Amino acid sequence: MNWAGPILLMALAGILLGGALSLRKGGKTAAAVVTGLLAAAAFGGGLYLVYG
């Protein structure tokens, strides 16, 4: 099995989550929510590639 795709998606999810937290701290709540949803989608995609 090729693990590069899931690892990269989960790494992207971590980066996006950090960005969402930074945006929330900066007072940009709507952008933080959108970025958080993208992070969740990237993490879910990684899990799908591992277990799907």
C-alpha positions, 0 to 999 in steps of 0.5 A, spaced: 500 500 500 502 506 498 502 511 504 504 517 501 497 520 500 494 519 506 500 521 510 500 528 506 493 529 507 493 528 514 499 533 514 495 538 510 489 537 515 494 539 521 497 545 517 490 547 516 488 546 523 493 550 526 491 556 521 484 555 523 486 556 530 490 562 528 485 565 524 480 564 530 485 568 535 485 573 530 478 574 530 476 572 523 471 566 526 468 565 519 474 564 516 476 559 521 470 555 521 471 554 513 479 552 514 477 548 520 472 544 515 477 543 510 482 540 515 476 535 517 475 534 510 483 533 509 483 528 515 477 524 513 480 523 506 486 521 509 482 516 513 478 513 507 485 512 503 487 508 509 481 504 511 477 505 505 
